[in-house]
Amino acid sequence: MKEQLFITGIGTEIGKTICAAVLTQYLKADYWKPVQSGELHATDSMRIYDLLQGDVVIHSERYKLKLAASPHKSAALEAVSIALADFEVPTTDNHLVIEGAGGLFVPINDNHFMIDLIQSFAVPVALVVKDYLGCINHTVLSINAIKQRNLHLKYVLFNGGIDPDSKRVIVQHIPSDTRVIHIPHLSAVTAQAISHIARHLTL
């Protein structure tokens, strides 16, 4: 059975795209970023393409917005209206990795958030966690929000290592059927590094 995953995180700049690259490579999946806000000269789709050395099917973003901000702000500045109904999961016979923007409660408009988009897609979630002061709070809040929406948290990815004291608390809140993945710290994010991690990943 082909797998679909929505990759989200406990915040911004925590390595969602790195984790998306690893999972896309491991599953030999297609990749889709529904909304890109900012950095249109170097989008996440472009980065995935480069990290996988072109050996990946990239589905076009539904929205590409100029300002590096939350989608609802970027869209407003361009007089663009974003609605949940605007999004349709790409049709593919392959596995599909979907990467969100920021965390679960990044707004796509004044009334809906990324978690609403996930719920409308009805696909399992992969939650990326990075170790920083406050990560326990952000992780537990994210896990609880996923549970409250009755979404399937399939994977929790600890990106770049995790403090043992933080991990001990966090794992108590991870559902028993959720797989925990450890992505090692990368001193340089290269295609070779992503390929190495993907080859040694066991799910």
TIDOLUM-672239 format. One record per residue (C-alpha): x, y, z. Coordinates in steps of 0.05 Angstrom, whole numbers, padded with zeros to 5 digits. Example, Ala and Ser with C-alpha at 12.3 -4.5 7.8 and 13.67 -1.06 7.14 Angstrom:
<atoms>
@px:00246; py:-00090; pz:00156
@px:00273; py:-00021; pz:00143
</atoms>
This chain:
<atoms>
@px:00000; py:00000; pz:00000
@px:00027; py:00068; pz:-00019
@px:00043; py:00114; pz:00039
@px:00024; py:00187; pz:00047
@px:00056; py:00229; pz:00102
@px:00048; py:00301; pz:00123
@px:00112; py:00328; pz:00154
@px:00103; py:00382; pz:00206
@px:00145; py:00408; pz:00263
@px:00142; py:00436; pz:00333
@px:00165; py:00503; pz:00306
@px:00203; py:00536; pz:00249
@px:00274; py:00525; pz:00227
@px:00278; py:00456; pz:00259
@px:00297; py:00415; pz:00199
@px:00231; py:00393; pz:00168
@px:00261; py:00395; pz:00099
@px:00321; py:00353; pz:00119
@px:00274; py:00301; pz:00149
@px:00229; py:00306; pz:00088
@px:00289; py:00292; pz:00044
@px:00308; py:00231; pz:00085
@px:00238; py:00202; pz:00085
@px:00228; py:00218; pz:00011
@px:00293; py:00183; pz:-00005
@px:00278; py:00123; pz:00040
@px:00208; py:00113; pz:00012
@px:00229; py:00132; pz:-00059
@px:00168; py:00177; pz:-00054
@px:00142; py:00238; pz:-00091
@px:00147; py:00305; pz:-00055
@px:00097; py:00362; pz:-00049
@px:00100; py:00429; pz:-00012
@px:00029; py:00457; pz:-00014
@px:00049; py:00528; pz:00006
@px:00116; py:00562; pz:-00002
@px:00124; py:00629; pz:00033
@px:00186; py:00667; pz:00015
@px:00254; py:00646; pz:-00014
@px:00223; py:00634; pz:-00082
@px:00294; py:00633; pz:-00111
@px:00310; py:00573; pz:-00067
@px:00246; py:00537; pz:-00048
@px:00240; py:00475; pz:-00006
@px:00220; py:00437; pz:-00070
@px:00285; py:00460; pz:-00102
@px:00324; py:00439; pz:-00041
@px:00292; py:00370; pz:-00041
@px:00307; py:00362; pz:-00115
@px:00380; py:00380; pz:-00103
@px:00388; py:00336; pz:-00041
@px:00359; py:00277; pz:-00078
@px:00402; py:00294; pz:-00139
@px:00341; py:00300; pz:-00184
@px:00318; py:00229; pz:-00171
@px:00249; py:00250; pz:-00146
@px:00182; py:00272; pz:-00173
@px:00165; py:00342; pz:-00147
@px:00093; py:00364; pz:-00149
@px:00082; py:00439; pz:-00158
@px:00063; py:00483; pz:-00100
@px:-00009; py:00505; pz:-00097
@px:00014; py:00573; pz:-00073
@px:00082; py:00607; pz:-00080
@px:00083; py:00671; pz:-00039
@px:00138; py:00723; pz:-00039
@px:00143; py:00744; pz:00034
@px:00178; py:00699; pz:00083
@px:00122; py:00700; pz:00134
@px:00061; py:00658; pz:00154
@px:00019; py:00642; pz:00092
@px:-00040; py:00683; pz:00115
@px:00004; py:00746; pz:00120
@px:00041; py:00733; pz:00056
@px:-00023; py:00719; pz:00018
@px:-00057; py:00782; pz:00045
@px:00000; py:00826; pz:00021
@px:-00009; py:00797; pz:-00049
@px:-00085; py:00802; pz:-00047
@px:-00089; py:00727; pz:-00050
@px:-00144; py:00688; pz:-00015
@px:-00126; py:00618; pz:00009
@px:-00181; py:00568; pz:00026
@px:-00178; py:00496; pz:00049
@px:-00218; py:00476; pz:-00012
@px:-00162; py:00503; pz:-00057
@px:-00118; py:00444; pz:-00040
@px:-00120; py:00375; pz:-00070
@px:-00070; py:00320; pz:-00055
@px:-00032; py:00305; pz:-00120
@px:-00052; py:00241; pz:-00156
@px:00005; py:00192; pz:-00158
@px:00017; py:00117; pz:-00159
@px:00077; py:00129; pz:-00114
@px:00088; py:00144; pz:-00041
@px:00079; py:00218; pz:-00025
@px:00114; py:00262; pz:00026
@px:00078; py:00328; pz:00040
@px:00116; py:00383; pz:00076
@px:00078; py:00437; pz:00114
@px:00100; py:00507; pz:00130
@px:00123; py:00517; pz:00202
@px:00084; py:00483; pz:00257
@px:00013; py:00459; pz:00266
@px:-00017; py:00526; pz:00282
@px:00014; py:00567; pz:00227
@px:-00046; py:00602; pz:00195
@px:-00062; py:00593; pz:00122
@px:-00118; py:00644; pz:00128
@px:-00152; py:00681; pz:00185
@px:-00193; py:00619; pz:00205
@px:-00152; py:00558; pz:00186
@px:-00085; py:00530; pz:00206
@px:-00037; py:00477; pz:00180
@px:-00069; py:00426; pz:00224
@px:-00135; py:00439; pz:00189
@px:-00101; py:00426; pz:00123
@px:-00074; py:00360; pz:00150
@px:-00143; py:00341; pz:00175
@px:-00173; py:00356; pz:00107
@px:-00122; py:00311; pz:00073
@px:-00134; py:00255; pz:00124
@px:-00063; py:00231; pz:00121
@px:-00015; py:00207; pz:00176
@px:00032; py:00257; pz:00209
@px:00107; py:00258; pz:00218
@px:00127; py:00307; pz:00273
@px:00197; py:00336; pz:00272
@px:00227; py:00354; pz:00340
@px:00291; py:00394; pz:00351
@px:00326; py:00402; pz:00418
@px:00322; py:00473; pz:00445
@px:00298; py:00508; pz:00508
@px:00223; py:00501; pz:00504
@px:00221; py:00440; pz:00459
@px:00186; py:00397; pz:00512
@px:00129; py:00447; pz:00517
@px:00123; py:00454; pz:00441
@px:00128; py:00379; pz:00429
@px:00076; py:00359; pz:00481
@px:00028; py:00414; pz:00457
@px:00037; py:00389; pz:00385
@px:00026; py:00316; pz:00403
@px:-00036; py:00334; pz:00443
@px:-00064; py:00375; pz:00386
@px:-00053; py:00317; pz:00338
@px:-00089; py:00270; pz:00386
@px:-00147; py:00318; pz:00396
@px:-00159; py:00320; pz:00321
@px:-00157; py:00243; pz:00318
@px:-00099; py:00246; pz:00269
@px:-00051; py:00188; pz:00264
@px:00018; py:00208; pz:00290
@px:00059; py:00157; pz:00251
@px:00129; py:00183; pz:00264
@px:00165; py:00228; pz:00313
@px:00233; py:00249; pz:00286
@px:00285; py:00275; pz:00334
@px:00328; py:00317; pz:00288
@px:00400; py:00328; pz:00308
@px:00397; py:00292; pz:00375
@px:00357; py:00305; pz:00438
@px:00377; py:00317; pz:00511
@px:00362; py:00254; pz:00551
@px:00322; py:00292; pz:00603
@px:00279; py:00324; pz:00550
@px:00269; py:00259; pz:00513
@px:00249; py:00222; pz:00577
@px:00190; py:00270; pz:00587
@px:00171; py:00274; pz:00513
@px:00168; py:00199; pz:00500
@px:00115; py:00191; pz:00555
@px:00067; py:00230; pz:00511
@px:00083; py:00194; pz:00445
@px:00028; py:00144; pz:00426
@px:00049; py:00071; pz:00431
@px:00039; py:00059; pz:00357
@px:00083; py:00118; pz:00336
@px:00152; py:00102; pz:00310
@px:00210; py:00144; pz:00337
@px:00265; py:00162; pz:00288
@px:00332; py:00193; pz:00305
@px:00363; py:00237; pz:00251
@px:00436; py:00251; pz:00269
@px:00465; py:00321; pz:00270
@px:00493; py:00340; pz:00202
@px:00553; py:00386; pz:00201
@px:00538; py:00395; pz:00127
@px:00471; py:00381; pz:00094
@px:00491; py:00347; pz:00029
@px:00461; py:00297; pz:-00019
@px:00512; py:00246; pz:00005
@px:00493; py:00256; pz:00078
@px:00418; py:00249; pz:00063
@px:00431; py:00186; pz:00023
@px:00473; py:00156; pz:00079
@px:00419; py:00168; pz:00131
@px:00364; py:00141; pz:00086
@px:00404; py:00078; pz:00070
@px:00412; py:00062; pz:00144
@px:00341; py:00080; pz:00165
@px:00297; py:00022; pz:00188
@px:00222; py:00032; pz:00195
</atoms>
